[in-house]
Amino acid sequence: MGRQWLHAKRLVAGLKKAKTNTKLVREITLAARTGDSDPAMNARLFAAVEKAKKESVSQGRHPARHQQGGRRWRGKAGDGARRL
C-alpha cells in the first residue's frame, strides 16, 4: 500500500513530458509549414529543433514531423506555392 505515491509521481511526470513534447512537435510542424523544411534554411525551424533536442524529444519524432510539414504544404520542388 505504500507505493501509490510512486505511481502518482510517475503519472504526473509523464503528463508534463507529454505536454512539453506535444508543444515542441507542434512548433516544429508549424515552422516547417510556414517556411522551408530544411532547418539550415529556416531559422524558426532550426530553433524549434534545437529546443526539442534540449528537452529530449525522441529523435524519431521531430525529423519526421518537419519533413511531413514541408511536404504537406509545399510543392515537391519547394517553390513556395501552397497546395489547396
Backbone torsions as a table, in degrees:
resi	resn	phi	psi	omega
1	MET	NA	-6.9	-175.2
2	GLY	-94.0	6.0	-175.6
3	ARG	-105.3	4.4	-179.4
4	GLN	-63.3	-33.7	-180.0
5	TRP	-62.7	-35.4	-179.8
6	LEU	-68.2	-41.6	178.8
7	HIS	-66.9	-39.3	178.2
8	ALA	-65.8	-40.2	179.2
9	LYS	-63.5	-43.1	178.3
10	ARG	-65.5	-37.6	178.7
11	LEU	-63.6	-45.4	-179.9
12	VAL	-64.6	-42.9	179.0
13	ALA	-63.6	-40.1	178.0
14	GLY	-64.9	-39.2	178.6
15	LEU	-66.6	-39.8	177.9
16	LYS	-64.6	-42.6	180.0
17	LYS	-66.2	-39.9	179.0
18	ALA	-63.9	-40.3	179.3
19	LYS	-64.4	-43.7	179.1
20	THR	-64.8	-45.2	179.8
21	ASN	-61.2	-42.1	-179.9
22	THR	-61.7	-44.3	179.7
23	LYS	-63.5	-42.4	-177.5
24	LEU	-70.0	-41.1	179.3
25	VAL	-67.5	-36.5	176.6
26	ARG	-63.9	-40.4	178.5
27	GLU	-65.2	-40.2	178.1
28	ILE	-62.7	-45.1	-179.4
29	THR	-63.9	-42.4	180.0
30	LEU	-65.7	-40.9	179.2
31	ALA	-64.8	-37.5	178.9
32	ALA	-70.0	-33.2	178.5
33	ARG	-70.2	-40.6	-174.4
34	THR	-80.1	-23.0	-178.9
35	GLY	-132.8	-156.0	179.2
36	ASP	-73.5	148.4	-178.9
37	SER	-85.0	4.5	175.7
38	ASP	-97.5	120.8	-178.3
39	PRO	-61.7	-25.5	179.2
40	ALA	-70.0	-25.8	-178.6
41	MET	-101.9	-9.2	-176.2
42	ASN	-124.0	106.5	-176.0
43	ALA	-65.4	-38.3	179.9
44	ARG	-65.6	-40.8	178.0
45	LEU	-66.9	-40.7	178.6
46	PHE	-60.4	-44.7	179.6
47	ALA	-64.7	-40.1	179.9
48	ALA	-66.4	-40.5	179.2
49	VAL	-67.2	-41.0	178.5
50	GLU	-63.9	-40.1	178.2
51	LYS	-65.8	-38.5	177.7
52	ALA	-66.0	-39.2	176.9
53	LYS	-64.3	-40.0	179.7
54	LYS	-64.0	-36.6	-179.8
55	GLU	-87.1	6.1	176.8
56	SER	62.9	42.2	171.4
57	VAL	-71.0	138.4	-174.8
58	SER	-58.3	141.9	-176.1
59	GLN	-63.0	-25.3	-178.5
60	GLY	-73.8	-17.7	-174.6
61	ARG	-91.2	-50.0	-169.3
62	HIS	-76.0	-36.8	176.8
63	PRO	-65.0	-37.7	179.4
64	ALA	-66.5	-37.0	-178.1
65	ARG	-68.7	-41.4	-177.7
66	HIS	-74.9	-27.1	174.6
67	GLN	-74.2	-37.3	178.1
68	GLN	-64.8	-42.7	179.3
69	GLY	-62.5	-38.9	179.2
70	GLY	-69.3	-41.0	179.9
71	ARG	-69.7	-35.3	-174.5
72	ARG	-68.5	-35.8	-172.6
73	TRP	-109.5	-10.3	-178.6
74	ARG	-114.1	157.5	174.1
75	GLY	-69.3	168.5	-177.4
76	LYS	-63.9	-33.7	-179.7
77	ALA	-81.7	-10.2	-178.7
78	GLY	70.7	34.6	-175.5
79	ASP	-80.9	-0.5	177.0
80	GLY	95.0	-5.4	179.5
81	ALA	-79.3	128.9	179.5
82	ARG	-81.0	145.2	175.3
83	ARG	-83.8	154.8	176.8
84	LEU	-93.3	NA	NA
